[in-house]
Amino acid sequence: MIEVLIVDDSAVVRQTLKELLERTGEFSVSLAADPFIAERRIALRRPHVIVLDIEMPGMDGLTFLTRLMATDPLPVVICSARAGEDAAVAIEALARGAIDVLPKPRLGVRDFLSDTSMLLVDTVRAAALSKRGSASVRAPRTPAAEIPKGVAATWAVALGASTGGTEALAIVLGALPRDSPAVLVVQHMPEGFTKAFAGRLNGLSAMQVKEAEDGDPIQQGLVLLAPGNRHLSVVRDGARFVARVDQGPHVNRHRPSVDVLFRSVSETFGSRSVGVLLTGMGKDGAAGLLEMKIRGAQTIAQDETTSIVFGMPKEAIALGAASRILPLQSIGAGILDLLPLG
């Protein structure tokens, strides 16, 4: 059994999450109404995963998380409101060591049950299987010459990630110079959090990073991040390439899906692209990475040692989709080795 501790000041939320997890038969769930109770419960019995609220009286979730990472790092999943200031704090929690983020149940708990129960179970299961690292991310800016605005991309880099990917993406993008070819990113993350995450990445990267909008031009020096609950793909618009953002069917149980992005890049950029599959649970992106390789693209998978969850990269490697298997800290340089810059 996977032992889970839910820390939330809302009794309704605590009970809802407990019921959703325990009905699968995989989880044993204990509850805490605040971080002080949680600390006492952890001292008595250490859980495999903590599901943590942000806003709580007495001690907020961010303070509790920071204390926990300093003394006894455990896999922590943040359960937060979908947007606004709380979303930005949730992204800060990821930077401080949390594994993943979940949307908090709203007043319509029945909607949450139908829409998000599978996401909850998958996320907590992945956290339980993860390798928790307590080191914080310090992604350096890489100085480079200013690039002209609006330079259409002739090469593209496609990145896909899930559990543990927020840390991995910060490190990879932090290694790329300002004038890198266009980068497109799918990080499995719920709706309402990706705009704040794009803002954080923008502060860590020398490239410009933004949440993708339908019709955005694919340009040199620009990173486009798939919005939560929207697929990101690339299409040709006359002589240029643009982003397509849509709410098509789930692929591999995900929207956005890495496979959707990879397949579109293979069709538009072909051999003038690099595909990279980072840490994450499941198989999303493996088939798409193979398609990119078949069409002549260079492909990279993160290695097992540095993956928080070695699921997606493992599936790609098993398919023969990865031209290179690299540790996280080498992937940025590995991308640059494969691309003509300038």
C-alpha positions as CSV (number, residue, x, y, z in Angstrom):
1,M,0.0,0.0,0.0
2,I,1.1,3.5,-0.8
3,E,0.8,5.6,2.4
4,V,-0.4,9.1,1.8
5,L,-0.7,12.1,4.2
6,I,-3.1,14.8,3.1
7,V,-2.5,18.2,4.7
8,D,-5.3,20.6,4.1
9,D,-7.4,22.9,6.4
10,S,-10.6,22.1,4.4
11,A,-12.4,19.0,5.8
12,V,-14.3,18.6,2.5
13,V,-11.1,18.6,0.5
14,R,-9.4,16.2,2.9
15,Q,-12.3,13.7,2.7
16,T,-12.7,14.0,-1.0
17,L,-9.1,13.3,-1.8
18,K,-9.0,10.4,0.8
19,E,-12.1,8.8,-0.8
20,L,-10.7,9.1,-4.3
21,L,-7.4,7.5,-3.4
22,E,-8.6,4.8,-1.1
23,R,-11.3,3.5,-3.5
24,T,-8.5,2.3,-5.9
25,G,-7.2,-0.1,-3.2
26,E,-3.7,1.2,-3.7
27,F,-3.5,3.8,-1.0
28,S,-3.7,4.1,2.7
29,V,-4.6,7.7,3.6
30,S,-4.1,9.7,6.8
31,L,-5.3,13.3,7.3
32,A,-3.9,16.5,8.9
33,A,-5.8,19.8,9.2
34,D,-2.5,21.8,9.4
35,P,1.3,21.4,9.2
36,F,1.7,21.1,13.0
37,I,-0.5,18.1,13.1
38,A,1.3,16.8,9.9
39,E,4.7,17.1,11.6
40,R,3.4,15.0,14.5
41,R,2.0,12.3,12.2
42,I,5.2,12.2,10.2
43,A,7.2,11.7,13.4
44,L,5.0,8.7,14.3
45,R,4.8,7.1,10.8
46,R,6.6,8.4,7.7
47,P,4.3,8.5,4.6
48,H,5.4,7.7,1.1
49,V,3.8,10.9,-0.3
50,I,2.4,14.1,1.1
51,V,-0.5,16.0,-0.6
52,L,-0.1,19.6,0.6
53,D,-2.4,22.6,0.5
54,I,-0.8,26.1,0.2
55,E,-3.1,28.5,2.1
56,M,-3.5,27.3,5.8
57,P,-3.7,29.1,9.1
58,G,-0.8,29.0,11.5
59,M,1.8,27.8,9.0
60,D,1.4,28.0,5.2
61,G,2.2,25.2,2.9
62,L,5.3,26.8,1.4
63,T,6.9,27.3,4.9
64,F,6.1,23.7,5.8
65,L,7.5,22.4,2.5
66,T,10.7,24.4,3.0
67,R,11.1,22.9,6.5
68,L,10.4,19.4,5.3
69,M,12.9,19.6,2.4
70,A,15.6,20.8,4.8
71,T,15.1,18.1,7.4
72,D,13.4,15.0,5.8
73,P,12.8,15.3,2.0
74,L,9.7,13.5,1.0
75,P,7.7,13.4,-2.3
76,V,5.3,16.3,-2.0
77,V,2.4,17.0,-4.3
78,I,0.9,20.5,-4.1
79,C,-2.9,20.7,-4.1
80,S,-3.7,24.3,-5.1
81,A,-6.2,26.6,-6.6
82,R,-6.1,26.7,-10.4
83,A,-5.0,30.3,-11.1
84,G,-4.0,33.7,-9.9
85,E,-1.7,34.3,-7.0
86,D,-2.1,30.8,-5.5
87,A,-0.8,29.3,-8.8
88,A,2.3,31.4,-8.7
89,V,2.9,30.2,-5.1
90,A,2.4,26.6,-6.3
91,I,5.1,27.1,-8.9
92,E,7.4,28.5,-6.3
93,A,6.7,25.3,-4.3
94,L,7.9,23.2,-7.2
95,A,11.1,25.3,-7.3
96,R,11.5,24.5,-3.6
97,G,11.3,20.7,-4.0
98,A,7.7,19.7,-4.6
99,I,7.2,16.9,-7.2
100,D,4.0,18.0,-8.9
101,V,0.9,20.2,-8.6
102,L,-2.8,19.3,-8.6
103,P,-5.8,21.5,-9.0
104,K,-7.8,21.8,-5.7
105,P,-11.4,20.6,-5.7
106,R,-13.7,23.5,-6.2
107,L,-17.2,23.8,-4.7
108,G,-18.5,21.5,-7.3
109,V,-16.9,18.4,-5.9
110,R,-18.9,16.1,-8.2
111,D,-17.2,17.8,-11.2
112,F,-13.8,17.3,-9.6
113,L,-14.6,13.6,-9.1
114,S,-15.4,13.1,-12.8
115,D,-12.7,15.4,-14.3
116,T,-9.7,14.9,-12.0
117,S,-9.8,11.6,-10.2
118,M,-7.6,9.9,-12.7
119,L,-5.1,12.8,-12.6
120,L,-5.0,12.6,-8.8
121,V,-4.3,8.9,-8.7
122,D,-1.7,9.0,-11.5
123,T,0.1,12.0,-9.8
124,V,0.3,10.5,-6.4
125,R,1.3,7.1,-7.7
126,A,4.1,8.7,-9.7
127,A,5.2,10.7,-6.7
128,A,5.4,7.5,-4.7
129,L,7.7,6.0,-7.3
130,S,9.9,9.1,-7.6
131,K,13.4,9.6,-6.5
132,R,13.1,12.7,-4.3
133,G,16.0,15.1,-4.6
134,S,16.2,18.0,-2.2
135,A,18.6,20.2,-4.1
136,S,17.2,23.4,-5.3
137,V,17.4,24.5,-9.0
138,R,19.8,27.3,-9.9
139,A,19.6,27.6,-13.7
140,P,22.1,30.1,-15.0
141,R,21.4,32.6,-17.6
142,T,23.6,32.2,-20.7
143,P,24.6,35.5,-22.2
144,A,24.5,35.8,-25.9
145,A,24.1,38.5,-28.6
146,E,20.8,40.1,-29.0
147,I,18.8,38.5,-31.8
148,P,16.6,40.4,-34.2
149,K,12.9,40.3,-33.4
150,G,10.7,38.1,-35.5
151,V,13.4,35.8,-37.0
152,A,11.5,32.8,-38.3
153,A,12.8,29.4,-37.1
154,T,14.5,27.1,-39.5
155,W,15.2,24.5,-36.8
156,A,13.1,23.5,-33.8
157,V,13.7,21.7,-30.5
158,A,10.8,19.8,-29.0
159,L,10.9,19.0,-25.2
160,G,8.5,16.7,-23.4
161,A,8.3,16.1,-19.6
162,S,6.0,15.0,-16.8
163,T,6.7,14.2,-13.1
164,G,9.9,16.0,-12.1
165,G,9.9,17.9,-15.4
166,T,9.6,21.4,-13.8
167,E,13.1,21.1,-12.4
168,A,14.5,19.3,-15.4
169,L,13.1,22.0,-17.8
170,A,14.6,24.8,-15.8
171,I,18.1,23.1,-16.0
172,V,17.8,22.4,-19.8
173,L,16.5,25.8,-20.8
174,G,19.0,27.5,-18.5
175,A,21.8,26.0,-20.6
176,L,20.5,27.3,-23.9
177,P,21.8,30.7,-25.2
178,R,19.5,33.6,-26.2
179,D,19.8,33.0,-29.9
180,S,18.9,29.3,-29.8
181,P,16.5,27.9,-32.4
182,A,12.8,27.8,-31.5
183,V,11.9,25.5,-28.5
184,L,8.5,24.0,-28.0
185,V,7.6,22.4,-24.6
186,V,4.9,20.1,-23.3
187,Q,5.0,19.7,-19.5
188,H,2.1,17.7,-18.1
189,M,0.5,20.3,-15.8
190,P,-3.2,21.2,-15.0
191,E,-5.0,24.2,-16.5
192,G,-4.3,27.4,-14.7
193,F,-0.7,26.8,-13.7
194,T,1.2,26.9,-17.0
195,K,1.2,30.7,-17.3
196,A,2.9,31.1,-13.9
197,F,5.3,28.3,-14.8
198,A,6.2,29.9,-18.1
199,G,6.9,33.1,-16.2
200,R,9.2,31.3,-13.8
201,L,11.1,29.7,-16.7
202,N,11.4,33.1,-18.4
203,G,13.2,34.3,-15.4
204,L,15.6,31.4,-15.5
205,S,16.4,31.2,-19.2
206,A,18.3,33.5,-21.5
207,M,15.6,32.8,-24.1
208,Q,12.1,34.3,-24.0
209,V,9.6,31.9,-22.6
210,K,5.8,32.3,-22.8
211,E,2.6,30.2,-22.6
212,A,1.7,29.4,-26.2
213,E,-1.2,31.0,-27.9
214,D,-2.9,29.8,-31.1
215,G,-1.1,31.4,-34.1
216,D,2.1,32.3,-32.3
217,P,5.0,32.4,-34.8
218,I,7.7,29.8,-34.3
219,Q,10.7,32.0,-33.9
220,Q,14.4,31.8,-33.0
221,G,15.1,32.6,-29.4
222,L,11.5,31.9,-28.3
223,V,10.2,29.1,-26.1
224,L,6.5,28.2,-26.3
225,L,5.0,26.2,-23.4
226,A,1.8,24.2,-24.0
227,P,-1.1,25.6,-21.9
228,G,-2.7,23.3,-19.4
229,N,-5.6,21.3,-20.9
230,R,-4.6,22.3,-24.5
231,H,-2.5,20.4,-27.1
232,L,0.4,22.3,-28.7
233,S,1.4,21.5,-32.2
234,V,3.2,23.1,-35.2
235,V,1.6,23.8,-38.5
236,R,2.8,25.5,-41.7
237,D,1.2,28.9,-42.6
238,G,2.5,29.8,-46.0
239,A,6.2,30.2,-45.8
240,R,6.3,30.2,-42.0
241,F,5.5,27.9,-39.1
242,V,3.0,28.8,-36.3
243,A,1.7,27.2,-33.1
244,R,-1.6,25.5,-33.0
245,V,-3.2,25.3,-29.6
246,D,-6.4,23.3,-29.4
247,Q,-8.6,21.1,-27.1
248,G,-8.5,17.9,-29.2
249,P,-9.0,14.5,-27.6
250,H,-6.7,13.3,-24.9
251,V,-3.7,11.3,-26.2
252,N,-2.1,8.8,-23.8
253,R,-4.6,10.1,-21.2
254,H,-3.0,13.5,-21.5
255,R,-3.9,17.0,-22.8
256,P,-1.4,18.4,-23.6
257,S,0.3,15.4,-25.0
258,V,4.0,15.1,-25.8
259,D,3.2,12.7,-28.7
260,V,1.0,15.4,-30.3
261,L,3.8,17.9,-30.2
262,F,6.5,15.5,-31.4
263,R,4.5,14.2,-34.3
264,S,3.7,17.7,-35.5
265,V,7.4,18.7,-35.3
266,S,8.4,15.6,-37.2
267,E,5.9,16.5,-40.0
268,T,6.9,20.2,-40.2
269,F,10.6,20.4,-39.4
270,G,11.6,16.8,-40.1
271,S,15.4,16.3,-40.0
272,R,15.9,20.0,-38.9
273,S,14.7,19.3,-35.4
274,V,15.8,17.8,-32.1
275,G,13.4,15.8,-29.8
276,V,14.1,15.5,-26.1
277,L,12.1,13.3,-23.7
278,L,12.6,14.0,-20.0
279,T,11.5,12.5,-16.7
280,G,7.9,11.4,-16.3
281,M,5.6,8.5,-15.6
282,G,3.9,6.6,-18.4
283,K,4.7,6.4,-22.1
284,D,3.6,9.8,-23.6
285,G,6.2,11.0,-26.1
286,A,7.9,7.6,-26.7
287,A,6.1,6.9,-30.0
288,G,6.4,10.5,-31.1
289,L,10.1,10.6,-30.4
290,L,10.5,7.5,-32.6
291,E,8.6,9.2,-35.4
292,M,10.9,12.1,-35.2
293,K,13.9,9.8,-35.4
294,I,12.5,8.0,-38.4
295,R,12.1,11.3,-40.2
296,G,15.7,12.2,-39.6
297,A,15.6,14.2,-36.4
298,Q,18.2,13.9,-33.6
299,T,16.6,12.5,-30.4
300,I,17.6,12.5,-26.8
301,A,16.2,10.7,-23.7
302,Q,17.1,11.5,-20.1
303,D,19.0,8.7,-18.3
304,E,17.6,6.7,-15.4
305,T,20.0,8.0,-12.8
306,T,18.9,11.6,-13.1
307,S,15.2,11.0,-13.9
308,I,12.8,11.7,-11.0
309,V,10.6,9.1,-12.6
310,F,12.2,6.9,-15.3
311,G,9.0,6.1,-17.2
312,M,8.6,8.1,-20.4
313,P,12.4,8.0,-21.2
314,K,12.5,4.3,-20.5
315,E,9.7,3.6,-22.9
316,A,11.4,5.7,-25.6
317,I,14.7,3.9,-25.1
318,A,12.9,0.5,-25.3
319,L,11.4,1.5,-28.7
320,G,14.8,2.5,-30.0
321,A,13.6,6.1,-30.3
322,A,16.6,7.8,-28.6
323,S,19.8,8.5,-30.5
324,R,21.4,9.6,-27.3
325,I,20.8,8.9,-23.6
326,L,22.2,11.7,-21.4
327,P,22.1,12.8,-17.8
328,L,20.1,15.9,-17.1
329,Q,23.0,18.2,-16.7
330,S,24.4,17.3,-20.1
331,I,21.2,17.6,-22.1
332,G,21.5,21.3,-22.8
333,A,25.0,20.9,-24.2
334,G,23.8,17.8,-26.0
335,I,21.1,19.9,-27.8
336,L,23.6,22.6,-28.8
337,D,26.0,19.9,-30.2
338,L,23.2,18.9,-32.6
339,L,22.1,22.4,-33.7
340,P,23.5,25.1,-36.0
341,L,23.2,28.3,-34.0
342,G,22.9,31.8,-35.4
